Amino acid sequence: MTRASYAKINLFLHVLGKRADGYHDIYTLFYGINLHDDIEIIPAEKTNILYADNSIKIYGRNIINEVDNLLRRECGLTQHFEVRLNKRIPIGAGLGGGSSNACTYMQLVNEQAHLGLTTDDMRQLLVRLGSDTAFFLYPPMALGEGRGELLTPIKDAPRLNILMANPNIFVSTASIYGDANLKLTEKGNLPKIPERFTLDWLVSNMKNDLEQPVFMKEPLVKQLKDELLSSGALNALMSGSGSTVFGVYRDCASLDRAYDALRTKYASYKFFKCVAD
């Protein structure tokens, strides 16, 4: 069984304060994009993860193994699988690649092993592994509150023309949330979700409280955001805790021009397009 494991961006991300459990309360708008990894699972004697690109460096925990262990402890999983993972989503880039992989692997195993888990069952399991893991059960858009696990799916989500740019920098989420330069948002200043989303509303409300500490540690991320703004983006923003930044464009033509120009100027960086249908 094979399934695409899609990335996300944060159209806004406000940090409200630190919680007693060590996490932070946030208020964020998740948006699913067409950049994706591919995950294939094949019945095997023991569970093993194989990467299509052997040069990929994994930082810290491997969340697919954590999902596998959780399903064995809590859901009676006894089968084992060879997991073949073709990574396209950059690691440590604010695009939720690991969280998406966790969700997709759980969905695949649930089907292959006939565990009978409902969407809500999977949600309750996934939030134990990460703050944004459960979003990938509810694409394409959802408001995230709490530490990101309290989700309100958004109906009639707009399709956006987006250019993502990644400068090949790994950013530690924990270090950014713990940075002294992080400025919090007051609850009274949070944007109210409108009954009907418009492009202009989204563009005017793009803000990420994590940008400043990342920009101070990694000035190349700030430089890349400025390049997107100069290339014709209506607005640009860092996604999550970085290091990916994205620009929103009025139409496909302006997106394509920016994509061609920036790929030429920054040949070693990664650029991805997400085009509205």
N, C-alpha and C positions, 0 to 999 in steps of 0.2 A: 504494500500500500504506500502510495506517495501523495504528499500534499504540500502545497505552497504555504510558507510561513511568512506572513506579511509584516512589514515594518509600520511604525507610526511616527508622527510628529506631534508636538504640543503647540497648538495655535495660540495659546497663552498658558502661563504657568506662574501662579502666585503662591508664595510661601508665607504661611500665616504664623507659624511658631512651632517650637519643639514640644513634642508630646512626652508623657511620662514613660512611654515604652522606648524612647530614644529616636523614634521617627519624627518627621515633621508633618503637620497638617498642611495640605496643599489644596489649591482650587485650580483645576487645569482642564483644558479642552483637548481631548485626544482626537486625532484624525488619522485614519488608516490610509496608507499609500500603497502604490503598486510595486514598490521595491520589495523583493522577497527572497528568502532562502528556500531550498527544497529539502524536505525530509522524507526519506523512505525507510520503512521498517520491514524486516524480513525475519520470520521465525528462526531461532538459532539455539545452540546449546547454552550460551550465556550471553548476557547483554554486553554489547560493545559498541562504541561510537567511532565511526570512521569518517574522516573529513576528505572531501574531494580534493582539497588543496592542503597538502601535507605541511605547508609553510605557515599555516594559521597558528597564531599564538593565543592560547587561552589564558586569560588573567583570572586567577583565583578559582572560585567555585565553578563547577559544571552543572548547570541547572537541569539539564536533561537527566543526569544521574540522580539528582534530587527528586525529580518527578517520579522516576522509576522506583526509587526506594520508598517514596510516600505511597504509591499505589500498592506496593507489596505489603506495607504495614497496615494500611487502612482499608484496602479494597480487595484483598485476597488474590492479587495478581501472582500467578505462578509461572506463566510463560516468560521466555526470554527472547530478545530481539537483537539482531544486528541493525544498528541505526546508521544510515548513510546520510550525511549532512553536507549539502552543497551551500556554502556560505557566500552570500552576496552582500548582506547587510554588514557594514563595518562594525567592529567590536568596540565597545566603549565610546559610542558615538552619539548617544542620546536618541537612538531610533528604536529602542526596545527589542533589539534582535534576540537577545537571550530570553526575554519574557515571552516573545512570540514563539520561539522554539519550544519553550516549556508547555505553552497552551496547545500548540499543534501536536506535539508528541503525546500529550495526554489524550487528545481527541482521537489520534490514530490508534493508540493502545486500547482505548475504550471500545472502539469498533472492532479491532482485530481480536481482542481477547473476550469480547462480549461481556464487559463488566457491568453494563446497564446503567452507567452514570448519566444523570440528567444534566442539562446545562447548569442548573443551580448547584448540583452536587460538585461539578467541576469547578465552579466559581469558588465555592467554599474551600476546596482543596488548594486552588491556585493562589488565593490571597495569603496562604501560609508561606508561600515561596517568594513572593515579591509584590511590590506595591502596584505595578501596572500590568501584571500577568493576566488578570481577569478581563481587561479591556478587550483582548483579542477574541473573546467570546461574543462581543457586541459591536463589531464594526458596522458602518464606517466612521461614526462619530459618537463620542459620549463625553459627558461632563464627569470629571473625577473629583471626588472630595475625600475627606479623611486623609489617609496617607496615599490615596489614589485608588483605593479598593471599593469605595462607595460610588457606584456608577449609575448615571442616568442616561440611557441611550437617547440620541437625538435623531428624530425622524426627519426625513426630507433634507438630509445633509447636502450642502452645495458641493458641486464638483469644482475643484480648483486647479489652476495651472501653476505648478510648483517646480522650482529648480532647487535641488539640494546639493550642497557642496561640503566636502569633508577633506580637511587638510592632513589626514593620516596621523592624527594625534589621539592618543588614548587619554580620556579624562576619567578620574575616579569620582564616582557619584558621592561616596561618603566624604571625601575630602572637600568637595564643593559645599555640601550642606553644612559642614563644620567650619567653614571659612569665616573669619572675623569680618570680612567685607560684605557678607550677605545681608541685604536690607530686606526686612519683612514688609508685607502688605497688610494694612489695616483692613479688618473685615468690612468696614463701611465703604471701602474704596473698590470692592470687587465688582466687576462688570456683571450686569444682570442679563441673563440669557433672553433674547427676544423671541417672540412667537414665531417669527419668520427670519431666518438668517439671510443676510445680504452680503455681497462681497465687500462693500464699503464698511459695514459694521465690523466684519472680521478684521479687515486691514487696520481699522482705527483702534482695535482692542488687542493687537498683538504686543504682548509684553511678557518678559521672562525675568523673574527676580534673580535667577541663577547666572545671568549673563555677566554681571559686574565682577564677581569673584573669578569666573573663568577667563574673562578678558584680561584681568590683571596677571593671572598665571600663564596664559597662553595668548599673547597679543596677535598671533596669526589668525585666531578665530575671529577676533574683532576686525582685523584687516579684511577677511573674507566676507564678513557681513557688509562692510562698507562697499566692497566690490559689487555685491549683489544689488545694493541700493543704487549704485552708479550705473548699473547695467540696465536699468529701467524697471526694476521691481517696484510694485506699489508700496510694499513694506518688506522687511526682512527680519528674521529672528533666529536665535539659537534654539535648537530643539532639546528639551530635557536638560541634562547637565552637560551637554556638549559631547563631542566637538563639532557636530554637524550644524550648519546654518542653512536656512532655506529662504527663498524669496517667493513672493506671490505675484503673479503677472496677470495683466488684464486679458491677454489673449495668447494663443499658441505662437503667433508670429514673433511677438516680443520675447516670449520664453525661448524660442529657438535661436534668436539672435544672441541672447545672453549666453545660452549654452555653448554655442560655437565660439564666441569670443573668449569666454572664461576658460574653456577647455584648452584653447590655444595658449593663453597666457599662463595658465597653471597646469602644465601637462602632467605633473606628478600627482596632482590631487584627484579625488574621485568626485564625479558629477553625475547626478541622476535626475531624470525628468519624470514628472507625474502630470499627465495631460488630462484636462477635463474632457469628458465624452461629448 
